[in-house]
Amino acid sequence: MAFNSVQFLLFFPIVFCCYFFCTLVIKKNIVTQTVLLIFSLFFYACWEPAYLCLILISVVITYFSGIYMEKFQTHKGLILTVSLVSNLAILFFFKYYNFFADSLNWCFVSAKSDARIPGLNILLPVGISFYTFQALGYSIDVYKGKVRAETNFITYALFVTFFPQLVAGPIERTGNLLPQFKIEHSLDYDRITSGLKLAAWGFFEKVVIADRLAVYVNGIYNNLEIATGWSLLLATFLFSFQVLCDFSGYSDIAIGVARILGFDLMRNFRRPFFAKSVGETWARWHISLSTWFKDYLYFPLGGSRVSKFRHCFNLLVVMAVSGFWHGAAWHYVLWGVMHGIFQSVGILTTPVRRKVLVACKLGSFDNSIKGGFRVKRGWQFVQMFITFCLFIFAAVVFRANTMADYGVIMQKMSHIPAELANALSSVHAAGAIEAFRNLFVLDESISGYGIKHCAAALGCIAVLLSADLITRRERGYDIIKRQHFLIRWICYYLLVFAILFCSVTGKTAFVYFQF
């Protein structure tokens, strides 16, 4: 049951009515939690009922491990190990078994060995990477003494299975979400309206922007034989915004839906394409996952409080694991390593770059600000552009279907200068529009895009970036709330109109469901 489905639009009002009936009429929190837990399990069962047992196994293991870690302090390390190994074993089997089997079989073939590891026809359970990490975070927090073990099974099960963020995050922290289930939530007009506005914006990001961009991206990346270097460059550019709007849209819907029910989920995106470094991009992109790796992997490795080269090594490890988390394929690992290399190069070259900026009067040392270095505004835009280019460069390997496809894509992109020269030479014979269309494969029968579609896509991106600029200091629904009622309702009707009439026909699954 995806958010962008009719089923969910019928499901959520029922949840809302039943939840607040229990809250306002029955007034017993355990009953309210039970009702919400039942709806959450039903929500997950709609994907694949058979895999409901997997999430319940994870819940049971981490629930009892938390209790026993507090009860048997001398053995809590062993108990934590059992919890981690058990959950990671389930994740490994369903998500990574075939990957390792195929990799080992390739090694056997290369070594001319007859040994083979059989593959399995396994369907990846939706959201397994998300709820596993959330459950593991709880176990680690109890082990470190950051939170007390939850003794109420229903409360803890609801923490892991809470339906708004169950299948694609945000990956919540125990200290933030778990206590919220223990308090009664009343009907709050401001929370309901702000949640509806945020969810509506999430739907706009998904069905109007992301799904529109996906048409061309999929048309080019899935048909490399017809793609040109310039079409691949445009597709990668559009993919960067597609995956942003797709995942940010899901997160906004999840946060908005939870807010309507009275719960506050952590923010997952904060204008990542306005970042001035790759490291800052990751501080703004998929924040719940980035902070999870920071808290549970990066800091235990030593973080930045080590030598510079060890710091770079820690970053490479974290980013490689992050890439592996995104998918069971080598191109995801390569994508993560590339981001680790970008950040490492940035760290190692910081002293030299700062000296150059000072010499060019583009920056100055200033201990009164974070980082101790101030850059002039004009150069900040250059930093944003360079960072975005690096993101696009890495996005090629992320979007490629296989490593072989990645090689083909890079080969075609190497022909970009020659393709541009050929296009310019054909302007007189075919016309500028036709040359432009051929250069980017803007043919609806092939790529699904024409000139008008491309213009609409770029217009959507402009709307997104404008919204990010307007809301850089304040939440969008707070800005709209201050406006005259006529302006407010014009904005509301425009948003609803866009969702109803400007969305791309046909439902496209959220990108991060595959992770």
Secondary structure, DSSP 8 states (H G I E B T S, - for coil): --TTSHHHHHHHHHHHHHHHHIIIII--HHHHHHHHHHHHHHHHHTT-GGGHHHHHHHHHHHHHHHHHHHH-GGGHHHHHHHHHHHHHHHHIIIIIHHHHHHHHHHHHHHTT-------------TTHHHHHHHHHHHHHHHHHTSS-----HHHHHHHHH-GGGTTT-----HHHHGGGGGS-----HHHHHHHHHHHHHHHIIIIIIIHHHHHHHHHHHT-TTT--HHHHHHHHHHHHHHHHHHHHHHHHHHHHHHHHHT-------S-GGG-SSHHHHHHHSSHHHHHHHIIIIITTTTTTSS-HHHHHHHHHHHHHHHHHHH-SSHHHHHHHHHHHHHHHHHHHHHHHHHHHHHHTTSEEE-TTSTTSEEE-HHHHHHHHHHHHHHHHHHHHHHH-SSHHHHHHHHHHHTTHHHHHHHHHHTHHHH-HHHHHHHHHT--TTTTS--HHHHHHHHHHHHHHHHHHHHTSSS-HHHHHHTS-HHHHHHHHHHHHHHHHHSS-SS----GGGG-
